Amino acid sequence: MNQAASSLPLPPLAWLVDLDGTLYRAAPMKRRMAMELALFGLHRARLLSQFRHAHEELRALQTKDPCASFAPSPYQEQLKRAATRTGKTVSEVSEVVSEWMIERPGRWLYKHRREDLVEEIRAFRQQGGLTALVSDYPAASKLKALGVTDLFDQVVANGETKELTRLKPSPDGYLLAAQRLGCQPPQCLVIGDRDDADGAAARAAGMQLRLI
């Protein structure tokens, strides 16, 4: 075998798939939810903005300190920071976030799911491929709303997987998924939508990458 052929990546044994913006189209969902928020939840906008800001803040902290982690989970840390900045309790923030970032979007997710990607994943599994979902947000309700719960052998999600204490671009989530599937990192293909998150995490983990 010549050197060029031997350097080609091997066909992946496992697909590790991001959720938000990957399994469904993010742009129309954001427009729909912005309209719904303006009509029915404008008084919640500041709280939700603080929650989202906390997410990017945690990512920035990880960039400054690669050893930074957030126990019991980054999701709980986001809730805590948003609560502190808005004068609400963590329970109150959690209730609003669940309604506006999980429950309400769940009614529209199926309409915007990427049918071509879903069918690709289904075909890959039928050929014996392994699959995992890796998300920086809780995933169970969204997967159910999308009708794809059965497409993944493993789910690694912030706020639902106790071992996960760092966000992408940390490779932790993808490495944990590979370990649970019994695969080595080079045998895994990461499928995501953000090069600065999914892409950077895949490269740090030594995995193959496909951006949507």
Buried (B, 14 or more C-beta within 10 A) or exposed (E): EEEEEEEEEEEBBBBBBBBBBBBBBBEEBEEBBEEBBEEEBEEBEEBBEBBBBBBEBBBEBBEEEEEBBBEEBBBBBBBBBBBEBBEBEBEBBBEBBEBBBBEBBBEBBEEBBBEEBBEBBEEBBEEEBBBBBBBBBBBBBBBEBBEBBEBBBBBBBBBBBEEBBBBBBBBBBBBBBBBBBEBEBBBBBBBBBBEEBBBBBBBBBBBBBBBB
